[in-house]
Amino acid sequence: MNETLKVLESRRSCRKFDPSRAVSEEDIQAIVKAGTYAPSGMGKQSPIIIAVSNKEVRDQLSKINAQAMGTSIDPFYGAPVVLVVLANADIPTYIYDGALVMGNLMNAAESLGLASIWIHRAREEFEADFGKNILADLGIEGNYVGIGNCAIGYAASDLPKAAPRKEDYVYYLK
Ligand SMILES: Cc1cc2nc3c(=O)[nH]c(=O)nc-3n(C[C@H](O)[C@H](O)[C@H](O)COP(=O)(O)O)c2cc1C
């Protein structure tokens, strides 16, 4: 199996990150770059990525996310970096576009030996005043809606094996 196929198969969601291990700036840059090369409907590049390594911002997003979920746990499972993908809802393919960026981010992280997980409720984070202020402070205008949070870091322990793939996943018409 080639390296790309190995990465696509071996990536698993991490739910316990090692809080003592930071992610290098170089790795963050490489991962977000991979995200920007995801395909997008009509090549319109509707998504944007906000790479959060600032602990206060990360913790506040975690708090809003937890509130939206109705829990008090850290929804980012201790990950030190959260790559938030938003996409411009004025573009009809924005959800697909954003989901593909999320996939690239998670697979790029895996290729670099980093763990990751898609955490939902980015929409709620950026509907809150805190998220709106982040966009305003960055000078981002437009109808941007949160698609997902890609939490990244180093796994604190081995990740569980993939669930078996369901038998009726693929149909061939030959
Ligand atoms: C759209 C989407 C939203 C997800 N949201 C969460 C989440 O909020 N919390 C969480 O623990 N996992 C979340 N996950 C991770 C899935 O639970 C995980 O991908 C699934 O269990 C399969 O495991 P694997 O990623 O290891 O293959 C999400 C995944 C997707 C694709």
The ligand as a Gaussian input file, in Angstrom:
#p B3LYP/6-31G(d) Opt

LIG

0 1
 C      -19.248000      15.786000      11.021000
 C      -18.531000      15.147000      12.176000
 C      -18.719000      15.651000      13.452000
 C      -18.054000      15.063000      14.536000
 N      -18.206000      15.619000      15.774000
 C      -17.605000      15.032000      16.832000
 C      -17.726000      15.603000      18.133000
 O      -18.318000      16.658000      18.320000
 N      -17.140000      14.948000      19.172000
 C      -16.434000      13.784000      19.001000
 O      -15.954000      13.221000      19.982000
 N      -16.266000      13.241000      17.769000
 C      -16.822000      13.838000      16.690000
 N      -16.623000      13.332000      15.428000
 C      -15.727000      12.180000      15.243000
 C      -16.511000      10.886000      14.927000
 O      -17.160000      10.450000      16.085000
 C      -15.523000       9.848000      14.391000
 O      -15.020000      10.291000      13.153000
 C      -16.194000       8.494000      14.230000
 O      -16.517000       7.935000      15.474000
 C      -15.328000       7.497000      13.456000
 O      -14.084000       7.313000      14.100000
 P      -12.698000       7.563000      13.337000
 O      -12.635000       9.036000      13.016000
 O      -11.653000       7.148000      14.315000
 O      -12.704000       6.743000      12.096000
 C      -17.231000      13.940000      14.331000
 C      -17.025000      13.458000      13.020000
 C      -17.649000      14.059000      11.954000
 C      -17.355000      13.556000      10.563000

